Amino acid sequence: ADALGLPEEQIRVNPCGIGGDFGGKSPAMNVPIAYFLAKSSGRPVKMIMSYIEELVAGNPRHPSFITIKTGVKNDGTFMARESRVIYNGGAYCGFRGRAGLAGSRDAAGGQYHIPNFQIDSYMIYTNNVPCGSYRAPGQPQVAFAVESHTDMIAREMGIDPYELRLKNVVRDGQMSATGARYNHLRGEETLKAAADAADWGTPKSGPYVGRGMSLGQRPQGQSVYSAKVTMDENAQVIYHTLVPETGTGIHTVGRQVVAEDLGVPVEDVKAVQMDTDGGSADSGAGSGSSVGGTHAALGAAEGVRQHLTLMAAEFYGWPEERIMFRGGRVFVEEDAERGVSIKELASKVVAATGAHISFSKVTTAEEPDITCFCAQVAEVEVDPETGEVNLKKFVTAHDVGTIHNPITHQGQIDGAVIQGVGYALMEELVSDAGHISSLSMGDVKTPSINDIP
């Protein structure tokens, strides 16, 4: 609306399914171009960028300059930390620069208990390509610096890197370095799981083989989530959501949540993407969709189920508090013979009320009191003559709570690990005097399946 000079209520966005987003496709820099072309021509305009254009103007992560100083007791206990983070925001200071600044805070020590903590973060205007919001904005850069710094401390003090992390990981009842108090912390368990799976502490297989470890944490983002669930006379369910499908499978997860609550097969639940006139829009940012988005879906499904429960009690004389929904049937708890199909009940309700059963729910994700941990161990072999690094083994352990969909969950982990390997060992977006010179995927050198153990 600001770019086009129009009132916000005159703008309607119809999200479509996209893949490989992770925030990288959130900047709307091409929207005004398409709008003015459409307005001038009187025709719909579709804008597609080539690979070269994507690389030249792809809003990459912010390059950064990071300094960290930590005060440590003789036994390895962290007592104080001072951090300074300077991000290269590019021209116009990039997109969503403030999100990157906030990310630096969590990554600079949120996984550790450090009683005294200070961080200064800056987003600097430069004559480079504007940087953007991508996969935990501002955090990976700082996380890499912090964990490298942790290894330096361990080496300087002669302490095992695993033992140093285990000693300082934030635990229940403690305040994190960033001042947060979380509940049900599982950082210690996550760290131990990674170390055990990687055989940390056992002899290495060769003289040029080394192991490295890292620990991180990240709370989910905050947003407003809207959902509506409707059921017709055939018990066919439509799950309306404003959370866009960006390749993560979030619509599938929402369908699963709705289906489980209503006791119907997932195949009977259809996900429909609402436009921005349908309610409070959500971008799917901040890794919050599986928490906040599904809570809205669950709330809407519960509203439909409660209405069906009231009607079933009225139609059949069943005790309301004992009515169950499972396996496509509605029945009385501990008396399954007293039951009907959900389709039969839905048909009677629609006939009686003259309308489909429908319920909407809006939820607001407030500052979370939980956070999630990730611990990783890499084992590499280095060729002493060429310096070539061969990744022999990679272990990653995650504290994730309840997994809605194991397949998509594992896909997220696998994809992120492969991407991390690329960042660490292969990929480089070269900038020369403010211009990107890596103009092909061959120049950028993203990893293939042959590069992953």
N, C-alpha and C positions, 0 to 999 in steps of 0.2 A: 504494500500500500504506500509506503514512504517513497519507494523508487518510482512508482507510477503516478504519484500525486492523486490517489483516489482514497475515498473513505474505506476503512477496513471492512465494513459490512458489505461493500460492493465486490469484494474479492472472495471467490469460492475456489477451493482447491480440491480436485478429485484425485486422490492418491491412487497410484497403480503399483502392482507388484514389481519389485526390482530385486536384483541379486547383488551380492558383494558390496553392500553399502558400508556398514560399520561407521556411519557418520561422514564418510568421504563424499557422499552425494547430497549432503544436507545444504551446503551453500547454494543459494538460489541466484548465482551470478548470471546464468543464462536465461532466467525467466523474463526479465525486462526486455531482453533482445527479442525473444519469441513473441512477447506481448505486442511490442511496437511494430514488428513485422506483420503480425496478424491484423492489427488495427489498420495499418496502411493498406494491406492487400485485401482485407475483407474476407480472408480465407484462414482456415486452421493452419497452424504452423507447428511442425515437429522438428526439433533440433537434435541432431546426432553428431557427436564429436568423433573424430578419427583418433587412432591410437596416439599419433603425434600431438594432436591438440590436447588430449587427456594428460599426456606427460608434461607438456609445456604449461598448462594451466590447471593442474590437477589438485591444487590446494594441499600440498604434502604436509607431513608433520613439521613442527617448528624446530629448526636447528637451535641448539641451546649451548650456553656456557654455564657450567655449574661448579660451584666451590662448596665444599662441606668440611666442617671442622667439628670433631666430636671429643668430648672429655670422657675419659674412661678410667675406672678404678683399676688397681693392680690385679683384681680377680676377674676383670673383663666386663664389669657392670657399666653400662652406659649411664652417664650422669648429666651430660649436657650436649646440645648440638646447635650449631649455627650454620645455616645454609643460605646461599645466594644463588638465585636462578635467573638467568637472562635469556629470554626467548627472542629469536629472530622472527618477528611477525610478518615481515615482508611489507609490500606496499599496502597502504590503507590499514596497516596493522592486522591484516588477515581477516578471517571470519571467526566469530565467536571467540575473540581473544581472551575474554574474561573467563571462559570455561577452562582454557589452558592454565591460567593463573591459579584457579581453584584446584586443578588437578595436581599442581606441584606440591601443594600443602599435604595432601593425603599420601603422596608417594615419598615424601622426604623423611618419613619416619613413623607413619601410622601403624606399621606392623610391630613396632618396638615400644617398650616402656622407657621413656626418656624424660625424667622429671623437669628438665629445663630445656626449652626448645624455642628457637627463633628462626624464622625464614623470611627472606625478602625476595619477592618475585617481580620481574619486570617484563613487559612485552614491548619490544622496541620496533619502531618504524624503520624499514630499510628499503633500498631499491632492489628488492628481489620479488620473486613470485609470491603473492599472498598465500600464507599458510592457513590451514583449516582445521576442522574438527574431525579427528580420526581415531577411533578405537582407544578410548580412555584419554581424551585430549590432555596433553601436557604431562601425563604420568609416566609413560615408558622411558622417556629421556631421564627423568629424575630417578626412577626406580633403578635403571642401569647404573647411574652414578652412585646411588646409595649402596647398592649391593657390591659394587666394585670397591667402594670405600670400606665396607664391612670386611671384605677379604683383606684389604690392606692393613686394617687394624689387627685382624687375626694373625697375619704374617709377622707384623711388627712385635706382637706380644707373645708369639709362640703358642697360640691357642688354635685348636681345631676349628675351622670355619663353621662347621655344624654345631659344635658345642657353644660357640660364641652366640650364634643365632638362638639356640635353644635357651640359653641363659637370659637373653634379653627380650624374647618375644612377649608381647603384651598378653596378659591373662585376665580372666574374670576378676572384677573388683579393682583392676588397675586402670589408670587413665593413659590413653595412648599419647604419643609425643605431640599430636595435634590437638589435644584437649578433649578428645571424644571418650565417652564411657559406653562401651558396647557390652551386650549380654551374650552368653552362650558362645564364647570365643573358642575356636578350634585351631588356632595357629600352631600350638605345640603338637597336636595330633597330626596335623597336615605335614609339618616338618619331619616328624618321625616316620610317617608313612613314605615320604619321598626317600629319606635316607635308607630305610629298610629295603625298599624296592630296588634301589640303586646299588645295594651292597656297599654302602659308604663305610670306609674304614678297612675294607679287605684289600689285599695286595692287587696292584694294577697288572695288566697283562703284558706290559712292555715298558721299556725305559723312557719312551717318548709319549706315554699315555698320561693324561691328566683328567681330574674331575673338578667340576665347578658346581656351586650351589647358589640358589637365590630364593628369597622369600618375599612375598608381596601380599597386599590386602587391598580390597576395594569395596566400599559400600555401594548399594545401588542408588541410582539417581532419584530425583523427586519430580513428580509431575501430576497432572490431573488426567484421569482415565475415565472414558465413557464406554458403556456397552448396553446393548438392548438384546433381549432374547424373546423370540416369538415362537408359538407352536400352533400349527393349524389342526384341522379336524382329523387329519391322518397321522398325527403325532410327528410330523416333519418339523424340524426345529431350524430356525435361522438365527445365527449369532451375528449381530451387527456390531462392528467394532471400528474405532477410529485409529487404532494402532496399525500402522502400515506394515505390510509384509515386505521386508527388506532382505529376504534371503535367509532369515534365521529360523523359519518355520513357526513363527509365533501364532499364526492363524490356526495351525494344526494343534498347537498346545491349547489355545482357547477353546477349540472344538472339543478336545479331550476333557477339559474341565467341565464344560457345560454338559457333555454327555454323561459323565460320571455322576454329576449331581442329580440329573433328571432320570437316570437309570435307563438310558436308551443307547443303542449302538452309535459309535462315532460316525458311522456312515449316514446316519439319519440327521446329522447336524451339518448345516452348510454355513460357511463363513462369508459374510458380505461386508465389503469395505465401505464405510460411510464417508461422505465428503465433509468438509469443514462446516457446513451448515447443520450437520447432524448432532453437534455437541461440542464439548471442549476437546480440541484437537491435541493429539500427542504425537511426537516425532519418533517415539521408540528409543529415545536417547537414554544414556546413563545406565544401561543394563537393567532397567527397571520394568520392562514390559512383562517379563515372566512373573514378577511379583505384583506390581500395581495393575497391569493390564488384565491379568487373570483374576485378580480380586474383584475387579469390576464385572468380569464375565461370570464369576461365581455368584456375585450379589444379584445379578440379573436373573440367572438360572434359579437361584433360591426363591426369588419373587414369584416366578412362574410355578415352581413346585409348591410353594405355600398356597397359592390360589387353587391349584389342582387338589391339594390336600383338603382344603375347606369344602370344595365342591364334592369330593369323594365322600367325605363325612356326611354331607347333606343327602347325596343320592342314595348311599348304601347303608347309612346308619352306623358306620364304623367309628370307633374311638379315634379322634383326630390325632392324638399324641402317639398312636401306635401304627400309623399308616406309613408304609415303606415304598420306595421306588427302586426297583432293581430288575435287571434282565428284561427290560421292556414291559414289565408288569407293575401294577399297583396292588399291594396286598396288606393284610394286617400282620404285624410282627408276631412271630411264633404261631401263626395260623395261616400259612400260605394258601390254603384252600379257599379262604375268603379273599378273593382277588379277581381282578380283571386286567386285560391288556391296557397299556397306556393309550393305545389308539382308541379303544372303546370309551375310555374316560374322556379323552380329548374331544371325541366326536359329540358326546353328550354335553360337555361344557360349551362348546361352540354353538351347538343347537339351542342351548338354553339361554345363552347370552347374546347370540347373534354377532359375535366377534371372536377373532383369534385371541389366544391367551398371550399377553405381552407384558413385559416389565423392563424398565430401564434403571441403570445404576451408574452413579458417578462416584468415584473414589479419589481421594487426594493422598498421595504418598508423602508423608511428613518426614522430617529428619530421621533416618533409620537408627534403631538401637542395636542393629546387628551389622556385621561386616563379613566378607568372605575372604578366605586365605588361599594362596596358591604357592606351592613349593616345587622347585624344579632342580634336577641334577642332570648335567651333561657330562658325558665321557668322550674325550676326543683324543686323537693321535696326530701328532705334528711331525711332518717330514723335516728332519733337521737340515737337509740340504736345500730344499725348495721353499720351506715354510708353509707348504700346503696343509690345511687342516681337514682331517677326516672325522666326521661325526660318527662314533661307533655306537653310542647308546644315549637315549634321552628318556628321562623319567619325569613325569609331571603328576602332582597330587593336588586335588582340589577339594575344598570345603564348600559344598554346594547345597546342603539341605536336601529337600525332596526333589528328585528328578522327575519332571513331568513326562519327558520323552527321551529315553536313553539314546536313540539313534541320532536325533538332532543335537543332543547334548554332547555326544562323543564327536560329532562332526565339528562343533564349535571348537572343541579342544584340539583336535587334529589340525584343523585349518590354522588356528592361532600358533601352534607349535611350528608348523611349516613356515608360516610368515615370519616368526621370530628367528628361525634359522637363516632365512633370507636376509633379514636386517643385520644379523650379527656377522655373517660370513660372506655374503655375495652382493646384495643389492646396493646400488648407489645411484641417486638422482643427482647428476653433476650439474652445478650451476657455475657459469662463467660470466662474470660482470653482470649479474642479474638475469642472465638468459640460461634456460635449461638446454644443455647440450646432449643429454641422453635421450635420443629421439626414437628409440625402438626398444621393444622388450628384450632384444638381444643385448643392447647396451646396458639396460637396467639390471639384467641377469637375475631374474626371479628363479627360485629353486624348482626343480622338477622332482618327480617321485624317486628318481635315481639318487638324489642327494639326501634322502631321508632313510635312516636305518630301520 
